[in-house]
Amino acid sequence: MNEIATRMPLNSMTASHEVATSEETRLFITQSSYFTAAFNGAIFDGPLRLYFAQAQEGLALNLYFELRSQMGELAEPRPGRVSRPNLFVMIYPTEEHFDLCFGPPASAMSGAQATSANPSPFGQDLVLGLMASEVESDLATHVERAASLLRNMMKRMAEA
């Protein structure tokens, strides 16, 4: 079975500069340019949302359990439908998927390989794009990066 990665077009509901203020205007990651049809697995736990291809399930579980151990109470499920920011961690199976979802890589000009994206705002949430090969080679660095983003999100939310 061959998989073809395609970039999903942005529409007026998924522009990354919009700010979600209610359930009606909430942005959906599955309708954004960050989502690819290759994602057929997900883990939702509190403010953490991991999306991955089934072939990366073991890797995603490793990342999740390492993050969970660092996050402590930050990962506790939120009661009811209280709206607070989420961190979407997208684990792309290939460099092609990553490039299609995060736009043309800056590395294309220098001839270097693409690397993980900087966190991108998505309404009140953040999207962190990772390539599976990078996570496999340096899990600890990616766990610390995602945990740091979650801590900062929760700190900003508490101050608001």
N, CA and C of each residue as an Amber inpcrd file, in Angstrom:
protein
   480
   0.8420000  -1.1800000   0.0000000   0.0000000   0.0000000   0.0000000
   0.8850000   1.2410000   0.0000000   0.7170000   2.0730000  -0.9740000
   1.4850000   3.3120000  -1.0630000   0.6990000   4.4430000  -0.4480000
   1.4080000   5.2780000   0.2400000   0.8130000   6.4080000   0.9190000
   1.2660000   7.6810000   0.2270000   0.3520000   8.5580000  -0.0730000
   0.7220000   9.8160000  -0.7040000   0.3990000  10.9310000   0.2710000
   1.3960000  11.7240000   0.5670000   1.1930000  12.8540000   1.4710000
   0.6710000  14.0310000   0.6630000  -0.3120000  14.6960000   1.2030000
  -0.8430000  15.8900000   0.5520000  -0.9900000  16.9850000   1.5790000
  -0.8380000  18.1910000   1.1320000  -1.0160000  19.3330000   2.0160000
  -2.4800000  19.7180000   1.9920000  -3.0660000  19.7990000   3.1690000
  -4.4710000  20.1850000   3.2490000  -4.5680000  21.7030000   3.1580000
  -5.4650000  22.2080000   2.3410000  -5.5820000  23.6600000   2.2050000
  -6.1360000  24.3010000   3.4590000  -5.6680000  25.4940000   3.7270000
  -6.2290000  26.2750000   4.8300000  -7.5470000  26.8620000   4.3720000
  -8.5210000  26.8770000   5.2320000  -9.7440000  27.5980000   4.9250000
  -9.9690000  28.6300000   6.0110000 -11.0500000  29.3410000   5.9390000
 -11.2510000  30.4330000   6.8900000 -11.3480000  29.9480000   8.3290000
 -11.7100000  28.6980000   8.5710000 -11.8210000  28.1950000   9.9420000
 -10.4750000  27.7550000  10.5100000  -9.4450000  27.6060000   9.6720000
  -8.1980000  27.0470000  10.1860000  -7.0050000  27.9720000  10.0410000
  -7.2550000  29.2360000   9.7840000  -6.1350000  30.1650000   9.7000000
  -5.4310000  30.2250000  11.0450000  -4.1080000  30.0620000  11.0440000
  -3.3830000  29.9460000  12.3050000  -3.3840000  31.2380000  13.1150000
  -3.7400000  32.3610000  12.5030000  -3.7380000  33.6170000  13.2470000
  -5.0560000  33.8580000  13.9940000  -6.0700000  33.0140000  13.7580000
  -7.3350000  33.1730000  14.4720000  -7.1690000  32.7810000  15.9240000
  -7.9300000  33.3920000  16.7730000  -7.9150000  33.0360000  18.1830000
  -9.2590000  32.4150000  18.5200000  -9.2220000  31.1950000  19.0420000
 -10.4560000  30.5090000  19.4090000 -11.0070000  31.1300000  20.6910000
 -12.2400000  31.6100000  20.6180000 -12.8300000  32.2360000  21.7970000
 -14.0270000  31.4740000  22.3130000 -14.5700000  30.5500000  21.5280000
 -15.6960000  29.7510000  21.9840000 -15.6670000  28.4150000  21.2700000
 -16.5440000  27.5260000  21.6880000 -16.6230000  26.1950000  21.0760000
 -16.9330000  26.3010000  19.5870000 -17.7210000  27.3050000  19.1880000
 -18.1080000  27.4560000  17.7930000 -16.9380000  27.8660000  16.9100000
 -16.0100000  28.6570000  17.4320000 -14.8970000  29.1240000  16.6100000
 -13.6190000  28.3510000  16.8800000 -13.6960000  27.2980000  17.6880000
 -12.5260000  26.4840000  18.0200000 -11.9370000  25.8900000  16.7360000
 -10.6430000  25.9350000  16.6400000  -9.9550000  25.3780000  15.4840000
  -9.7960000  23.8740000  15.6430000  -9.8630000  23.1520000  14.5460000
  -9.7020000  21.7120000  14.5690000  -8.4180000  21.3420000  13.8430000
  -7.5260000  20.6710000  14.5480000  -6.2310000  20.3150000  13.9910000
  -6.3890000  19.4210000  12.7650000  -7.4250000  18.5900000  12.7410000
  -7.6170000  17.6800000  11.6080000  -8.0160000  18.4120000  10.3320000
  -8.3910000  19.6750000  10.4500000  -8.7430000  20.4730000   9.2800000
  -7.6570000  21.4880000   8.9490000  -6.4990000  21.3390000   9.5740000
  -5.4240000  22.3050000   9.3750000  -4.3560000  21.7580000   8.4240000
  -3.4550000  22.6130000   8.0520000  -2.3450000  22.2020000   7.1890000
  -1.3280000  21.3490000   7.9380000  -1.4180000  21.2830000   9.2700000
  -0.4900000  20.4740000  10.0660000  -0.8630000  18.9990000  10.0650000
  -2.0770000  18.6870000   9.6590000  -2.5620000  17.3140000   9.6930000
  -2.3270000  16.6540000   8.3440000  -1.9640000  15.3910000   8.3910000
  -1.7860000  14.6190000   7.1720000  -2.5790000  13.3210000   7.2820000
  -2.9860000  12.7910000   6.1370000  -3.7360000  11.5350000   6.1170000
  -2.9120000  10.3730000   6.6670000  -1.6100000  10.5440000   6.7800000
  -0.7440000   9.4970000   7.3340000  -1.0140000   9.2770000   8.8230000
  -1.5940000  10.2750000   9.4910000  -1.8920000  10.1290000  10.9150000
  -3.1320000   9.2480000  11.0750000  -2.9330000   8.0910000  11.6470000
  -4.0630000   7.2090000  11.9240000  -4.0150000   6.7090000  13.3630000
  -3.2690000   7.4170000  14.1980000  -3.2080000   7.1090000  15.6150000
  -3.0990000   8.3970000  16.4020000  -3.6460000   8.3780000  17.6130000
  -3.5820000   9.5800000  18.4530000  -3.6470000   9.1750000  19.9170000
  -3.0440000  10.0110000  20.7450000  -3.1250000   9.8640000  22.1940000
  -3.5400000  11.2230000  22.7380000  -4.6280000  11.2590000  23.4880000
  -5.1140000  12.4910000  24.1220000  -5.0030000  12.2950000  25.6260000
  -4.3110000  13.2030000  26.2930000  -4.1850000  13.1230000  27.7470000
  -4.0320000  14.5390000  28.2770000  -5.0840000  15.0500000  28.9150000
  -5.0300000  16.4170000  29.4130000  -4.7420000  17.3790000  28.2720000
  -3.7810000  18.2710000  28.4490000  -3.4730000  19.2500000  27.4030000
  -2.5880000  18.6980000  26.2870000  -2.2050000  17.4410000  26.3820000
  -1.3000000  16.8310000  25.4100000  -2.0840000  16.0570000  24.3610000
  -1.7790000  16.3180000  23.0930000  -2.4170000  15.6290000  21.9640000
  -1.3090000  15.1610000  21.0280000  -1.0930000  13.8610000  20.9570000
  -0.0810000  13.3090000  20.0550000  -0.7740000  12.6800000  18.8500000
  -0.2910000  12.9960000  17.6610000  -0.7770000  12.3810000  16.4360000
   0.4030000  11.6950000  15.7680000   0.1620000  10.5060000  15.2100000
   1.2410000   9.7210000  14.6220000   0.6690000   8.7120000  13.6340000
   1.5550000   8.1410000  12.8100000   1.1850000   7.0600000  11.9100000
   1.2980000   5.7560000  12.6920000   0.4910000   4.7850000  12.3520000
   0.4660000   3.5280000  13.0890000   1.8520000   2.8890000  13.1680000
   2.6720000   3.0520000  12.1440000   4.0230000   2.4930000  12.1600000
   4.8830000   3.1230000  13.2590000   4.5320000   4.3180000  13.7180000
   5.2760000   5.0010000  14.7810000   4.6020000   4.8560000  16.1490000
   3.6830000   3.9060000  16.2920000   2.9550000   3.7690000  17.5540000
   3.8850000   3.5190000  18.7380000   4.8530000   2.6420000  18.5890000
   5.7950000   2.3650000  19.6770000   6.5770000   3.5990000  20.0650000
   7.0240000   4.3440000  19.0660000   7.7550000   5.5870000  19.2980000
   6.8700000   6.6110000  20.0030000   5.6300000   6.7440000  19.5440000
   4.6950000   7.6930000  20.1490000   4.4100000   7.3210000  21.6000000
   4.2720000   6.0390000  21.8820000   4.0330000   5.6060000  23.2590000
   5.2360000   5.8970000  24.1450000   6.4400000   5.6620000  23.6270000
   7.6490000   6.0020000  24.3890000   7.6850000   7.4910000  24.7040000
   7.4290000   8.3240000  23.6960000   7.4120000   9.7710000  23.8820000
   6.3450000  10.1470000  24.9060000   5.1600000   9.5710000  24.7730000
   4.0670000   9.8800000  25.6900000   4.4210000   9.5210000  27.1320000
   4.9120000   8.3090000  27.3650000   5.2010000   7.8910000  28.7430000
   6.3410000   8.7050000  29.3500000   7.3250000   9.0790000  28.5550000
   8.4000000   9.9330000  29.0640000   7.8600000  11.3220000  29.4020000
   7.0250000  11.8640000  28.5330000   6.4050000  13.1670000  28.7970000
   5.5100000  13.0910000  30.0320000   4.7440000  12.0470000  30.1190000
   3.8170000  11.8770000  31.2430000   4.5740000  11.8660000  32.5680000
   5.7280000  11.2080000  32.5980000   6.4950000  11.1550000  33.8420000
   7.0680000  12.5210000  34.2130000   7.3610000  13.3660000  33.2340000
   7.8910000  14.7040000  33.5100000   6.7920000  15.7200000  33.8080000
   5.6150000  15.4950000  33.2730000   4.5510000  16.4860000  33.3740000
   3.8340000  16.4730000  34.7080000   3.7570000  15.3470000  35.3770000
   3.0560000  15.2880000  36.6590000   1.6250000  15.7570000  36.5460000
   1.2450000  16.6990000  37.4020000  -0.1440000  17.1590000  37.4470000
  -0.5460000  17.9680000  36.2190000   0.4060000  18.4140000  35.4260000
   0.0480000  19.1530000  34.2070000  -0.7570000  18.2890000  33.2540000
  -0.5240000  17.0000000  33.2950000  -1.1970000  16.1000000  32.3660000
  -2.5280000  15.5900000  32.8860000  -2.9120000  15.9970000  34.0820000
  -4.1740000  15.5010000  34.6370000  -5.3300000  15.9520000  33.7520000
  -6.2810000  15.0630000  33.5470000  -7.4390000  15.4300000  32.7170000
  -8.1680000  16.6210000  33.3080000  -8.6730000  17.4660000  32.4470000
  -9.4080000  18.6340000  32.9090000 -10.8820000  18.2930000  33.0600000
 -11.4970000  18.7880000  34.1000000 -12.9050000  18.4720000  34.3300000
 -13.8080000  19.1880000  33.3240000 -14.8570000  18.5180000  32.9250000
 -15.8490000  19.1270000  32.0540000 -15.2780000  19.6030000  30.7370000
 -15.8160000  20.6770000  30.2450000 -15.3830000  21.2100000  28.9620000
 -14.6370000  22.5200000  29.1390000 -13.9050000  22.6510000  30.2260000
 -13.1460000  23.8630000  30.4730000 -12.1150000  24.0120000  29.3580000
 -12.0990000  25.1600000  28.7440000 -11.1930000  25.3990000  27.6310000
  -9.8450000  25.8820000  28.1460000  -8.8010000  25.1780000  27.7660000
  -7.4520000  25.6250000  28.0670000  -6.5690000  25.1610000  26.9310000
  -5.4100000  25.7420000  26.8040000  -4.5750000  25.4210000  25.6430000
  -4.1250000  23.9670000  25.6190000  -3.9290000  23.4820000  24.4050000
  -3.4180000  22.1380000  24.1710000  -2.0890000  22.2380000  23.4430000
  -1.2590000  21.2170000  23.6180000  -0.0450000  21.0740000  22.8370000
  -0.2490000  19.8920000  21.9020000  -0.2800000  20.1810000  20.6040000
  -0.3960000  19.1440000  19.5930000   1.0150000  18.7430000  19.1770000
   1.3850000  17.4940000  19.4480000   2.6840000  16.9780000  19.0300000
   2.4250000  16.0720000  17.8400000   2.8880000  16.5040000  16.6850000
   2.6730000  15.7830000  15.4370000   3.9670000  15.0440000  15.0890000
   3.9090000  13.7060000  15.0650000   5.0890000  12.9050000  14.7350000
   4.9310000  12.4430000  13.2860000   5.6530000  13.1160000  12.4060000
   5.5430000  12.8300000  10.9760000   6.4050000  11.6260000  10.6060000
   5.8360000  10.6850000   9.8310000   6.5680000   9.4630000   9.5130000
   7.7420000   9.6700000   8.5600000   7.6470000  10.6780000   7.7030000
   8.7200000  10.9140000   6.7320000   9.0110000  12.4070000   6.6160000
  10.1460000  12.7100000   6.0320000  10.5110000  14.1040000   5.7910000
   9.5340000  14.7460000   4.8020000   9.0340000  13.9680000   3.8500000
   8.0770000  14.4920000   2.8720000   6.8020000  14.9720000   3.5740000
   6.2850000  14.1600000   4.4890000   5.0870000  14.5610000   5.2400000
   5.3580000  15.8250000   6.0480000   6.4860000  15.8620000   6.6880000
   6.8630000  17.0240000   7.5010000   6.9210000  18.2810000   6.6300000
   7.6160000  18.1990000   5.5000000   7.7580000  19.3490000   4.6050000
   6.4110000  19.8330000   4.0690000   5.5240000  18.8990000   3.7370000
   4.2160000  19.2880000   3.2190000   3.3670000  20.0030000   4.2670000
   3.5140000  19.6000000   5.5130000   2.6850000  20.1760000   6.5690000
   3.2530000  21.4590000   7.1650000   4.5650000  21.6260000   7.1330000
   5.1810000  22.8210000   7.7000000   5.7520000  23.7390000   6.6300000
   5.4080000  23.4980000   5.3710000   5.8520000  24.3710000   4.2970000
   7.2340000  24.0090000   3.8130000   7.6910000  24.7300000   2.8040000
   9.0110000  24.4270000   2.2570000  10.0830000  24.6250000   3.3150000
  10.9390000  23.6330000   3.4840000  11.9570000  23.7490000   4.5270000
  13.0210000  24.7770000   4.1870000  13.4720000  25.4800000   5.2050000
  14.5820000  26.4150000   5.0160000  15.8210000  25.6500000   4.6160000
  15.8730000  24.3650000   5.0060000  17.0390000  23.5510000   4.7000000
  17.1390000  23.2360000   3.2140000  16.0440000  23.4230000   2.4550000
  16.0880000  23.1150000   1.0340000  17.1090000  23.9860000   0.3150000
  17.2920000  25.1990000   0.8050000  18.2500000  26.1000000   0.1640000
  19.6860000  25.7190000   0.4950000  19.8970000  25.2040000   1.6880000
  21.2590000  24.8760000   2.0870000  21.6210000  23.4360000   1.7760000
  20.6330000  22.6240000   1.3840000  20.8920000  21.2350000   1.0740000
  20.8800000  20.3320000   2.2910000  20.6210000  20.8810000   3.4620000
  20.5730000  20.0660000   4.6800000  19.2080000  19.4020000   4.7970000
  19.1080000  18.4270000   5.6490000  17.8310000  17.7650000   5.8780000
  16.9430000  18.6360000   6.7590000  15.6440000  18.4480000   6.6110000
  14.6900000  19.1740000   7.4460000  14.8600000  18.7450000   8.8990000
  14.5310000  19.6310000   9.8060000  14.5730000  19.3180000  11.2340000
  13.2360000  19.6810000  11.8510000  13.0460000  19.3250000  13.0760000
  11.7860000  19.6020000  13.7600000  11.4430000  21.0840000  13.6860000
  10.1520000  21.3310000  13.5690000   9.6830000  22.7100000  13.4540000
   9.6450000  23.3760000  14.8130000   9.7780000  24.6880000  14.7970000
   9.5350000  25.4560000  16.0120000   8.0480000  25.3740000  16.3010000
   7.6610000  25.4690000  17.5480000   6.2310000  25.4140000  17.8460000
   5.4890000  26.5190000  17.1040000   4.3540000  26.1580000  16.5280000
   3.5430000  27.1080000  15.7800000   2.2460000  27.3740000  16.5180000
   1.8350000  28.6370000  16.5820000   0.5560000  28.9310000  17.2280000
  -0.5910000  28.3830000  16.3960000  -1.6100000  27.9120000  17.0730000
  -2.8060000  27.3850000  16.4230000  -3.9860000  27.7730000  17.2970000
  -4.5010000  28.9890000  17.0760000  -5.5220000  29.5260000  17.9720000
  -4.8970000  29.7180000  19.3390000  -5.5090000  29.1590000  20.3730000
  -4.9480000  29.2430000  21.7240000  -3.9660000  28.1110000  21.9940000
  -3.8060000  27.2060000  21.0480000  -2.9620000  26.0290000  21.2050000
  -1.6150000  26.2100000  20.5140000  -0.7490000  25.2200000  20.7050000
   0.5430000  25.1740000  20.0170000   0.6690000  23.8540000  19.2770000
   1.3610000  23.8810000  18.1260000   1.6360000  22.6780000  17.3490000
   3.1410000  22.5040000  17.2840000   3.6060000  21.3250000  17.6840000
   5.0240000  20.9860000  17.6210000   5.1780000  19.8520000  16.6290000
   5.8740000  20.1100000  15.5320000   6.0870000  19.0990000  14.5080000
   7.4190000  18.4000000  14.7010000   7.3940000  17.0730000  14.7200000
   8.6040000  16.2770000  14.8880000   8.6680000  15.2260000  13.7890000
   9.8580000  14.9160000  13.3570000  10.0320000  13.8120000  12.4260000
  10.3700000  12.5640000  13.2310000   9.7540000  11.4660000  12.8710000
   9.9450000  10.2180000  13.6100000  11.4210000   9.8470000  13.7210000
  12.1740000  10.0480000  12.6670000  13.5990000   9.6810000  12.6880000
  14.3700000  10.4850000  13.7270000  14.0120000  11.7530000  13.9100000
  14.6840000  12.5870000  14.9160000  14.3210000  12.1510000  16.3330000
  13.0570000  11.8230000  16.5400000  12.6240000  11.3950000  17.8670000
  13.3060000  10.0800000  18.2290000  13.4120000   9.1800000  17.2610000
  14.0870000   7.9010000  17.5040000  15.5410000   8.0970000  17.9030000
  16.2060000   9.0560000  17.2630000  17.6320000   9.2420000  17.5230000
  17.9150000  10.0290000  18.8000000  16.9660000  10.8440000  19.2610000
  17.2100000  11.6600000  20.4590000  15.9130000  11.9070000  21.2150000
  15.3650000  10.8580000  21.7910000  14.0860000  10.9390000  22.4920000
  14.1370000  11.9370000  23.6470000  15.1900000  11.9100000  24.4420000
  15.2780000  12.7480000  25.6370000  15.1610000  14.2360000  25.3100000
  15.8190000  14.6860000  24.2620000  15.7670000  16.1000000  23.8720000
  14.3500000  16.5070000  23.4880000  13.6560000  15.6620000  22.7440000
  12.2990000  15.9900000  22.3060000  11.3050000  15.9310000  23.4580000
  11.5200000  15.0260000  24.3920000  10.6690000  14.9650000  25.5750000
  10.8270000  16.2520000  26.3820000  12.0540000  16.6770000  26.6040000
  12.3030000  17.8930000  27.3840000  11.7150000  19.1140000  26.6790000
  11.8340000  19.1780000  25.3670000  11.2970000  20.3070000  24.6070000
   9.7740000  20.3820000  24.7520000   9.0970000  19.2500000  24.5740000
   7.6390000  19.2340000  24.6830000   7.1990000  19.5180000  26.1230000
   7.8910000  18.9570000  27.0960000   7.5470000  19.2000000  28.5030000
   7.7180000  20.6750000  28.8500000   8.7610000  21.2850000  28.3420000
   8.9960000  22.7080000  28.5830000   7.8680000  23.5540000  27.9770000
   7.4370000  23.2150000  26.7700000   6.3290000  23.9340000  26.1430000
   5.0550000  23.7980000  26.9670000   4.7860000  22.5940000  27.4560000
   3.5970000  22.3820000  28.2840000   3.6600000  23.1820000  29.5730000
   4.8250000  23.1800000  30.2290000   4.9670000  23.9490000  31.4720000
   4.7310000  25.4320000  31.2160000   5.2860000  25.9570000  30.1370000
   5.1100000  27.3780000  29.8060000   3.6560000  27.6990000  29.4840000
   2.9800000  26.8040000  28.7690000   1.5590000  27.0210000  28.4510000
   0.7320000  27.0820000  29.7260000   0.9830000  26.1440000  30.6290000
   0.2060000  26.0860000  31.8660000   0.5210000  27.2890000  32.7660000
   1.7530000  27.7250000  32.7420000   2.1480000  28.9070000  33.5420000
   1.4240000  30.1460000  33.0220000   1.4050000  30.3400000  31.6950000
   0.7140000  31.4830000  31.0970000  -0.7820000  31.4280000  31.3840000
  -1.3490000  30.2360000  31.3430000  -2.7800000  30.0860000  31.6050000
  -3.0880000  30.4480000  33.0600000  -2.2220000  30.0310000  33.9900000
  -2.4400000  30.3310000  35.4010000  -2.3320000  31.8170000  35.6750000
  -1.4840000  32.5150000  34.9170000  -1.3050000  33.9580000  35.1100000
  -2.4430000  34.7670000  34.5240000  -3.1580000  34.1820000  33.5620000
  -4.2350000  34.9180000  32.8790000  -5.4870000  35.0100000  33.7130000
